[in-house]
Amino acid sequence: MPMETVLPSETVAVDRTGFLRRRGTIYALRLLRKSPGAMVSVAILSVILFVTTFAPLLATRDPGKVSAGAPVHAPDGAFYFGTDRLGRDVYSRVLFGSRLSLPIGILAVAFSLTVGSTVGLATGFFGGRVDAIGARLIDIMLGFPSLMLALLIITMFGIGIENVIIAVGISGTPRFARIVRGQTLSVRQNVYIEAARAIGATGPQLLRRHVLPNVRGAIIVLGTLSVGGAILQASALGFLGLGVQPPAPEWGTMLAEGKDLMRHAPWLMLFPGMMLFLTVISINLLGDYLREIFDPRLRSR
């Protein structure tokens, strides 16, 4: 009888992991097609990313060019979204505004995710004095409203795009730390963690192989949902005059510039506000879809 070839256990594990990953991706795409909200959010985000990438080609005019002959011009065939009080083309400024608002939100969430997840994993896994100190720091930061905390950081470091990213990122860090800490505490109680520790697995190995893969879904969902909030928070800082400064075409700054003419020239706030609304709502819908994918209870419904 021919001898059967026995694959090494590592090869079997890799093959099985790859199979499950491919199967999970196909299942996620099937759920995506069945979710109208997810399809709408993906379509809107695709358009926004296209506009962000090709803004120099889609813009009809220089977003910073001042035109004395067309101050506060209503939308028409020449100016699709009208002009502001300095005669600048609102359409071009809205397009270029996506190149500021989106990166600020994404970079701020990347900062929050990296720092907050690291703190949450460390405090939840190692426990003891590390958890006691880390949990108290998280509670203190959560005691401040996120916008107030961002305002405090801006006051300390000054106004600028880099400081806006840092301020929004720091204000969102305790939320990531708290969620990841709770997930890590739950995973740490499982039997397979004790079994891996009994056969000699070190702390970093347990974190990398067992804890992080089990909390990764929560991190991805929270990160996606936080991007919209970070964009809104950065726009709020710009609206208050503490974020991106004029003449940069950031959506919050454009809203602040148009608030005094809201009755006579509503398009100055309408179009940047609509772009801000569509971006945030589409990101939130996508985050809800991802939560359904990673949460078995929601997926079963």
Beta strands, then each sheet from edge to edge (+ up, - down):
end
